[in-house]
Amino acid sequence: EVQLVQSGAEVKKPGESLKISCKGSGYSFTSYWIGWVRQMPGKGLEWMGIIYPGDSDTRYSPSFQGQVTISADKSISTAYLQWSSLKASDTAMYYCARLPLTGLTDGYFQHWGQGTLVTVSS
Amino acid sequence: EIVMTQSPATLSVSPGERATLSCRASQSVSSNLAWYQQKPGQAPRLLIYGASTRATGIPARFSGSGSGTEFTLTISSLQSEDFAVYYCQQYNNWPPDTFGQGTKLEIK
């Protein structure tokens, strides 16, 4: 069974750094793209970027390029989303999700993590 | 970037009735369109991909149609567990994928 298990909720202050994680199991972690999706409070879904853990090829949405960093450690089957300096506007639920196939032919998300709530407040 | 527009924002339907949700793309996305269901406090769940193919385990009362710029998600006979928010997503011109703003399906 494919599972994506995300790290727990975080409460941070503006200006702090943060790295949240998403651990994949039940499949070949290095063979499938994993993406990150933001959902601000009471709002819709926003596609942030994706990474191919096999070679760390990463693609970002222009809206998030330079604002976050997506990475992966294939030795422990874990993908990451990180911020160097958080803002209050980064307060949101963040989901990791996996593409259905090993290539980039189909960009929908077949499997989802449970979400990580990030709260940024002074 | 392709803009996805869903309508209506909120749809009120009685249990047992049919619900029809719409999604429009600002340019053609062929059949590269997915639908998701999200219940409060839960992650989204894939319902439909390729505009009309049901994902594994999705009941037959959910159906998708359309191609190009106009798409529809139909729920043939609403069950209590179907009241949720529904999102469409295009993956034709990607990355990035883009999502619609969502349609909230509520009990009438």
Interface residues (C-beta under 8 A of the other chain):
Chain A: V37 G44 L45 E46 W47 G49 I50 R59 Y60 S61 P62 S63 Y95 A97 P100 D106 G107 Y108 F109 Q110 W112 G113 Q114 G115
Chain B: E1 N32 A34 Y36 Q38 A43 P44 R45 L46 Y49 G50 A55 Y87 Q89 Y91 W94 P95 P96 D97 T98 F99 G100 Q101 G102
